[in-house]
Amino acid sequence: MRLNTEQIEALDNRYRALFINALSGFKGANLIATCDDRKNTNLAIFTSVFHIGSMPPLLGMISRPHSVTRDTLENIVQTGHYTINHVNASIVQQSHQSSARYDKDISEFHATGLKEQWLDDFPVPFVQQSRIQLGMKLREQHQLEINNTVMIIGEIIYINIKDDVVHQDGYVDIERAGSIATSSLDSYHRTDMLTQLSYAKPDKLAEQLTHRKK
Amino acid sequence: MRLNTEQIEALDNRYRALFINALSGFKGANLIATCDDRKNTNLAIFTSVFHIGSMPPLLGMISRPHSVTRDTLENIVQTGHYTINHVNASIVQQSHQSSARYDKDISEFHATGLKEQWLDDFPVPFVQQSRIQLGMKLREQHQLEINNTVMIIGEIIYINIKDDVVHQDGYVDIERAGSIATSSLDSYHRTDMLTQLSYAKPDKLAEQLTHRKK
């Protein structure tokens, strides 16, 4: 199938949404938890979290206009904080359900059965069932004029993660933590490690790492 | 393991790079192919491609400062175009190898054995061994002041994809296409479909899709 711009524009809206959302490849599945100044909580699944840098530790994400994730954005701006919680295989259905358009006075925590966890005085809740939990501080937001989405950049200021998935060299085995991958708008995938490769150099082919220690 | 900002900052640089790069969750693995005005080609693996919107069809990616991917950025600005090619399991090692710092006069295509494919007069090559190939037009670039990375926003103006992985409703089975997921800086994972869920509504739990047709 070969498509050009005219053919892409001519696709039916729902078809195009499923189709185009698959094209960036596999994505992470993350629950973004927020609250307003009165501690009314909100939870939404995002598949657009991406790495920006490790020093300082920065992650970006895209918030769509006029979508259910607007409450998320308003809360982030109000409190300056949010949490990112990896979706794992045992909470896939509840996490997906958080994308439904609940009334504003209903917390998706209550609606889905995912549990709020308040840790170490962090101002926003985490998701208790998640095994990789990140406390974020809002650093920048950019309105992307091209389609009115908002890019949120946050700094990781708190990390809660099980010791047994962190290796001696810093590698985090997110597969062992049960984190899953997503594709398109509705598909969730387990993973199976294929290979780990050494740092690539011009004079030598990268080799499979076999010595990584727990 | 619980870490706060001071503890994150105190981590050894290599440890922190492996550690923080894992925290956004699974990522797509994509080969970005470019050329300069004289058709000298360049190829680099990126794990930061993310979905911005489907109408118009937009993808973003992050280019780091002073990294091997600078040639990629210079070429994109020079020609206004680039291609995104999914990495599949059979080209993982060659794709990873494209991240080595080759001299500027050596194309990573030649160095790695990945093959240039020139399609339908598109001004930039695709990767022949890739089964999902996207032709991109540069739309915006933003320097992120916070850490000097550059965010590139491109529009998908050409799509070449095998018919047998596209379903009737527009869903693209990238798992069947062999596309893989990555984590941290050096790990590659096959996937295994866990579930596909219906559009979530407040009054009803999302259900497993069983009727998706080829």
Interface residues (C-beta under 8 A of the other chain):
Chain A: M1 R2 L3 N4 T5 I8 L11 D12 N13 R14 Y15 R16 A17 L18 F19 I20 N21 A22 L23 S24 G25 F26 K27 G28 A29 N30 T47 S48 V49 F50 H51 I52 G53 S54 M55 P56 P57 L58 L59 G60 I62 R64 I84 H86 A89 V92 Q93 H96 Q97 S98 S99 A100 R101 Y102 D103 I106 A111 L119 D120 I132 L134 R139 E140 H142 L144 E145 I146 N147 T149 M151 I153 E155 I156 I157 Y158 I159 N160 I161 K162 D163 V166 D169 G170 Y171 V172 I174 E175 S179 I180 A181 S183 S184 D186 S187 Y188 H189 R190 T191 D192 M193 L194 T195 Q196 L197 S198 Y199 A200 K201 P202 L205 A206 L209
Chain B: M1 R2 L3 N4 T5 I8 L11 D12 N13 R14 Y15 R16 A17 L18 F19 I20 N21 A22 L23 S24 G25 F26 K27 G28 A29 N30 T47 S48 V49 F50 H51 I52 G53 S54 M55 P56 P57 L58 L59 G60 I62 R64 I84 H86 A89 V92 Q93 H96 Q97 S98 S99 A100 R101 Y102 D103 I106 A111 L119 D120 I132 L134 R139 E140 H142 L144 E145 I146 N147 T149 M151 I153 E155 I156 I157 Y158 I159 N160 I161 K162 D163 V166 D169 G170 Y171 V172 I174 E175 S179 I180 A181 S183 S184 D186 S187 Y188 H189 R190 T191 D192 M193 L194 T195 Q196 L197 S198 Y199 A200 K201 P202 L205 A206 L209
